[in-house]
Structure formats: structure tokens, C-alpha cells
Amino acid sequence: MKQRQLALKILGEVEEGSFLNLALKKQLKGLPEQERRFVAALLYTTLENKGRIDYVIDCFARGKRIHKLVRNVLRLGVCQLMFFETVPESAAVNESVKLIEKSPKRQLKGFVNAVLRNIAENMGKIEYPSQQEQPAQYLSVLYSYPLWLAEKYISEYGFDFAEEMLSYHKQAADTCVRANRLKISGQELLLKLEGRGYACRAGQYIPDCFYIRNMTGIDELDLFQKGLLAVQGEASMIVAEAAQVRPGQAVLDACAAPGGKTAYLAQFAPGRLEAFELYEHRAALMQENFERLGVGVECKVWDASVFCQENSQAFDCVLVDAPCSALGLLYRKPDIKYTKMPEEIAQLSQTQKSILAACAEYVKPGGRLVYSTCTMSREENEENVAWFLANFPQYREANLATMLPERLMSRARGGSLQLFPHLDGIDGFFLAVLEREKA
């Protein structure tokens, strides 16, 4: 199957609800590396800019009802016209027409040809919403984010900061991994990766963390299969480091799946390490990962928002990496940008409060509760922490700056830190460390 045909097939699957990364993994298996990269780049770029691409299509097909297959062909063609300098205009148009010719909508090849040629000839004349008169619409269209999210960020952070956030995109398709210190040091892992021909760069904040350039199929790598490395984002590692776990302590990861932070915490030699997961199948997958890494964890299928009496004041440290809106990941997961809805945030905030309330009772006097999300929504982050401190007076904010990598110390606000992709070059995470008063 030719590259653009395959891209069209995967784009259709994503439109039907498949996750892009999983669809790519399945469909690109066995393809030559150069073809893999082209298909992946075309899909990521199309989905990253889908809102703007659709706006352009609608400007030149005004009033037309476009079948979803035809629209996807046009999206891939417009993406190449707008964002792929190495693809000639003629190829972007002609290859799109060939895609339609081989589809059940072949009778519309003239329509596709006319729309794409018109766009190619008039690209510089497209009128976008006015930044001054329609600031939210401007950000929404130009950077392909839902209008409600553009409005939310302008309201919370101001226009300039919102534009910096929404305009940021991942510069390179690097895979972030860490050495599993239970089995290997960072330096040893780096030598093994480089010995296999992989180009790596060091992490920005965490020792033993590396970004592997142009990695595909990492689960097929022997170093992965032997449990010498784990795939994990650097922001997630910062959360685990901030927990400040000490040898012999009792530790609970209350919302554990997929288990990356739990496995990281095991490196600090806790005396007891327990993990809660709501869904049985995810707990089973998590257990498989722990076995690969050589991590001893007591896994329990449990709803973290429900108090478990037997764990009352049983832990020195409780980590709550709460289910959240995941807005801090949208810059590198473009396929989920348009699945987010504003009402979801209010619902999640209530769930997060319930989890915090239950988990507050698991912490020993003098212990700590670590709260984190992978979002940049104040309702889920700062407002939840304020609610918690108001309702659980036995807790106070820790001095988070002393627990952070040096480059991030100045960013801490009391016991909290908000990471932003465009400022920090990593996922948009929120972190708060709350200490329970001693008896």
C-alpha cells in the first residue's frame, strides 16, 4: 500500500476513535524506515493543524457538504501544500486526486482537483479571524485548538501567554526513556544504546534520562524487553523525584496505571510499595510491566475515591496522580485535541477532590501527600489544592523548591509547580506536595 493511501486509512481510523500512536504502531510495522517517517509526519502534521486545514478547505468549498472520506483526502493534500516544503505543489494535488480515484468516491476527483488547485493558487490570500477583534477565534483557527480552550487560556493567562502555549509543538520525534536503576546505571544504558547505533541526548532535568532520536518500535528493543529501560516522560519523573521516598518507607501510588511512577518509586527502596488501579485489565498490564522491570509491587484493584479502612494512616508517602483532562499532553497528542469538552473539567475536578479526600486519610502523621496531574487547568490544579488545604487543616504545603531540579526551583510557588511545554520543553504537569502535621 502506498504511503498516502496508508495515511488516508489511518486518518480514517483516528476519525472513528482510534488513538494515533496505536494505529501507527499497528499499520507501520514492517515498512521501511523512510516510509514510516513520511506517513507518521504527514498524519501528525495533519492532525496537529486540522482546525486550520478545515478552515482553509471551507473557505474554498463554501456551502458544500463534504463526505468524510473526501474531506480526509483534502486534509492530507492541504497539509502537504501548507506545511511540507519538500513536496511539490503538483505532487500534493496529483497524489490527492489519485487517492480519490482509488476510492468509492472516485466521481469526485474533479472536485478534489479544483479545490486543491484553487487553494494552491490563493494560499496567500486566505483571511483568518482578526487577532484584535476575535482573539479566541484567531487562536483557535490558527493553532487548531477548540474555541472553548482558547477562550479559557486567554481568560486564565492572557492572550500573549495563551498564544505561546497554543503555538508550541514538539520539535523532534524523540522517545524519552530512563535507566531502570534496579538493573543498570544511566551511563551503562547510554553506552548500550549508542552501541546499537541510536543517537541520544541527555534529559534536561533528570539524570539517567535520555531522549532517543527516531525510535520506532521500542518494545522490540532487547534493552526494553530485558527491563533495562522504561519509557517515561521527564515531567512524570520529576513528580516521582519530588515524592522524596526514603529506604524502608511505606508508599502508595493511588492512581497507578500505567505504572511508570510506581516503578520509578521502587528505585528508592521503599519497605512497602502498593498500587491502586480501578480497572482489572489495566492492573494486569501494569503487573506485566513491573515484572519486566523487576519491581516488587502489591497491586490492588480499587477505586481511589473510596476510602480503604485497612490503609488508614499506613503510608509515609501517598502519590495521587489523578485522572485529569490531559491538556498538558495535547501538544504531542494532536488526535485527542478535539475530543476534549469543557464540561469534562468540572466532572474531573469533583472526582479529584474525592480521591484527595480518601487518600488524605492514608498518610501517617509527618508523612506527605503528593498530588499531580498532566493538565494546565486551574480547576483541576491550584483550585483543588486550595480546597484541600481549607478542608484538611492537618495538612500544609511543603517547601517544594528544595525537592526540584535546580533549573525549576525558582518556578515553585510554595508547595506547587505548574510545568508548561512551551516554557519547560516537557509535558504540562502540575505538582503539589502536602505534608501532614506530626502527632
N, C-alpha and C positions, 0 to 999 in steps of 0.2 A: 504494500500500500504506500503510495507516495506521501511525502511529508505533509503537504497541505491537506490532503484527504484525511490523514490521520489526525491532524489538528482539528479539522471540522468534526470528526467523530467524537473526539474527546470533549470539545466545546459543547456539543450536544448533550453528552453525559453530565457535564457540570451543570448545564441549564436544567437538567432533570433532577439535580440534587446530589450528584457525586462530588466528593472532595477532589480538588485538582491534583493534590500531591499523590493521592492514592490512584487516581485514574492514570496519571503519567507513569507511575511505577509499574502498573499493570500493562499498559499499552506500549511502552517504550522498551520493554525487556527484549534483548536480543538485537536491537537496532545498532548500527554503527554510531560511535560517539558523536560525530559531527551532525548526524541526522537527529539524534536525541536532543542535542543542544538547540538546533533550529526550531524543532517542534515545541520544546519547552519554552524557549524565548518568545515565540510567536503567541503561545497561549497566555503566558504570564503577562506579556505586554498588552494583549487584547483585553484581558480581564482587569488589569490594573487601570486601564483607560476606557473601560466600557461605557461609562456615563458620557464622556466627551465624544467618543466614537458614535454612540447612538444619537447624540445631539447633532453631529455633523450629518449623519445619514438622514435624519428627519428634516434637516434644512434643505436637502436636495431631493427628497422624496415626499414632499409636503402633501399631507392629506391621503397618502397611500397606506393601506393596511398591508403590512409586510409579513409574510409567512415566516415562522421562527427559523426554519432551515435557510431560507433566503437571507434573513437578517444576519444569521451567523456567517454566511459566506461574505456578505457585505462587511461585517465587522472585521473579519480576517483581512479582507482586501484594504479597507480603510486603515487598519493598523499598520500594514506594510507601507502604505502611501505616506502616513503621517510620522511614523517612528522608526522605519527601517531604511536607513540611508544606503545600505548595501544592496537593497532590492530595487531594480529599475522600475519606474512607473509602469512601463509596458508589461513587465512581468507581473506586477501586483494586480493589474487589470486582467490580463490574459489568463493567468492561472486561476483567478477567481471565476472567470467565465467557464473555464474547463471544469471547475468543481460543480457548477450548476448543470453543465451538460451531462455530467455523470450521475446526476441526482434525479429523484422523481419530479423535480420542478424544472426540468430542462427547458420547458417552454418559456421560462422567464430569463433566459440568458441575455436577451436583448435589453431587458430592464436592468439587470446587473451591470452589463457593459456600459449602458448610458449613464447610470448613476455614478459609477466609479470614474468614468472619464470626465464627467462634469465636476466631480469633487477634485480630481487631479488638476484640472484647468483653473479652478477657482478657490484653491486652498487658502490663498492669502486674503480672500475677500469675505471669509466667514465672520459674522458678527456674533460675538459671545455676550452674555449678560454683562451689564456695566458694573465695574467694581465699586463705583461710588453710589450708584442708585440701587443696585441689587447685590450687595456684598455676599450674602449667603448663597444666592443662586450662582454667582460668579465662581465661588469656591467649589460648589457642588458640581458644576459642569466642567470647569477647567481641570479639576483634580479627581473627578469621578468618585465622589462620596455622596451618600444620601443627604438630601437637603436638611433633614432634621439634625443630622450630626454636625453639618457646617454651622447651622444656627446655634447649636449647643456650645460648640467650641468658641464661636465668636462671643457668646454671652459669658462664658466662663474665663476665657483667656485673652479676649481682644482679637481684633481682625489680624494684625500682623503675626502674632504668635500662632493663631489658627492656620494662617496660610503656610507658615513654616512647617507646621505639623502635617498638614494635608498634602503638601507638595513633596514631602520626603519619600523616597523609595529606596529599597535595598540596592546597593551599588553592585554587589557581586553575589553570585550564587554559591557562597561558601557554606560548608556544613560545620557547625560548631560542635566540638566534642571535648570531653575531658578524660584525662587518665583515671582509671579506676585504681586509686592508691592502695586498695586492698591487694592488688596483684602486680602493679607496675608503677614506676615513677614517671613523672611528666617527661623528663629528659629521655628516658628509655623509650617511651612511646613515640616521641618525636623522631628518634633515630630509626625506629621501625617503620614509621610512616614514610619518611624520606627515603629509606632503603627500598621501599616498594614504588618509588617514583612519584609520590604525592608532594605537591607544593603546599606548604603550611605557613601560617602566620600565627604569632602568639596572640592570646587573648588580651583584651585591653585592661581587664581588672583582676582576673583570677589566674594565679599560677597553675600550671598543669592543664590549662585550657588552650585549645588550638582550633583554628579555622582551616579546614581542608578545602583547597580550591578545586572546583569542578568535580566534586564527588557525586557519583550516581551509584545506587545500589549498595549503600554502606553495609546493609545487613548481610551482604555476600562476602564481605571482607573478613579474612581469618581473624584479624585482631578484634573485630566486633564479636564474632562467634565464640572466641575464647574468653570473652568478658574483660578484655584489657582496656576497652574504652566504652564510654557511654555517650550517646547523642543527647545533648542538653544545651539550652540557651544560657548565655552568660548571666542574664538577669536572674534566671532561676537559681543559678549557683550563688549569686550574691545573697539571695534570700536565705539559702541554707547556711552560708557562712555567718550571717547575722544572727542566726539562732544560738551561736556560741556554745554548742554542745560540748560537754566535757566527758572524759572517760568515766564509765561507770554510771552515768546518769540514766534516768528513765525518760524516754522520749516517745511522743505520739505524733504521727502525721495523720490528721483527722480527715483530710480530703485528698487521699494519696495518689489515685490514678493520674497519670500512667506510672508513677513511682520514681520519677527522676530525683526529686528532692529527698525522698526516703532513702534511696540508695546512696545519695551524697552524704546524708547524715550518718550512715553506717561507718563512714571513714573515720569518724571521731570516736569510735569505740564506745558507744553507749552500752550500759549494762543491760538495758531492755529497750527494744525498739518495736513499736507497734504501729500498724497502719490500718485505718478505716477506709472502706470503699463501699459505696452504695450498691453497685451492681456486681452480681456474682461473676459474670463473664469477664468484666474488666479486672476484678480481683485475681482471676485465674491467669490472665495475661500478665498482670503485674508480678505474680509469683514466678512465672517463667523467666521474666527479666531479672528478678532477684537471684534466681538460681544460676543464670548465666554469669552474673556479676559476683557470685559467691557471697551474697549478702544474706544474713540471717534476720528475718523479719517475722513477727507474729501478725499475720493478716486476718482481718475480721470484716465480714460483710455487715456493715452497719450504717445507718443514716446519721450523719454527723450532727444533724439538727435536733436529734433526740438524745436526751441525757442518759448515759450508761452508768448506773449507780455503782457498779463494781470498780469503776475507774475514778471515783471521787477522790480528788487530791492525791492522785497516784503518780503524777509525772512532774519532772523538773522542768521540762520544756514541752509545749504543745504547739505544733505548727498547723495553722489554718490557711491553706492555700485555697481560698474559697472559689466555688463556681461563680463565674462572672461573665460580663458581656464581651470580654476578649478584645476590646477596642485597641489595646496596645499591640496587637498582632496583625492588624489589618494591613499595615504597610508591606507585609511579606506574605499575606494570605488573601490576595485580591478576590478570590472566588467567594469569600464569605462577607464581603463589604455590604452587599445589598440584601443579605438575609437578616441583618440586624434591624430591630424595631425599637422605638423609644419606650414603649410600654414594658419591654423586657427588662429594662434597667430598674424600674420601680419594683417589679416582682423579685428580681435578683437581690435587691437591697434588703428586702424582708427576709429572704432565705439566709442571707449572710448574717443578719442580726440574730436569727435563730441559732445558727451554727456557733457564733461567738458566745451567745448566752450559755449554750450547753457546754462548750469547751472551756469556758472560764472556770467551771467547777472541777475540771480535771487537774488544774495546776496546783502544785504544792505551795504552801507559804514560802515566799522568797524565790519562787520559780518564775518562768516567763511564758507569755503567750505571744507568738509571732503570727501576725496577720498579713496576708499578701493576696494580691490579685494581679492579673495580667491586663489591666484596663486603666484608662485615664478618665474615668467618670467620678466626679466628686461625690455623687450619692453613694457610690459603692466603696469609696475610699475614705477621704477626710471626714465626711459626714457620719459614716459608720463608726469611725474611731471616736469622734466626739460623743455620739450616742452611747457607745460602750463605756467610756470614762464617766459619763453622767449617771449611768445606771449600775456601774460596778465600782463603787468608790474604794474598794480594796486594791484597785489597780492604779498604776501611774505610768506615764511614758518613761521609757529608758532613754539614756543618752546615746542615741543611735549613731552619732558621728564616730564614736570610738569603736564601733563594730564594722565600719565600712572600709573598703579600699580607699587609699589616700586620695585618689582623684575625685572621689564622691563625697568626702567628708563635709565639704562646705555646702553641699546640696541638702543635707539633712535639716529638717525642721522639727526640733525636739526629738520625738520618738518616731518620726515618719520620714519617708523619702518617696518622691514620685519621679520615676525614670521616664524619659521621653526618647523615642527613637531618633528624632532629628537633633537632639542635644547630646545624647549619650551613645548613639550608634548601636544600641541593643534594644530588645523588646521594651515596650512601655509597661513597666511593672510598678505597682505600689507596694510599699513595705512599711509595717509599723511593728515596733517591739514594745510590749506592755508588761510591766513587772508587777507581780503580786506581792503585797507587803508581807513582811515576815511575821510570824506568830508572836 
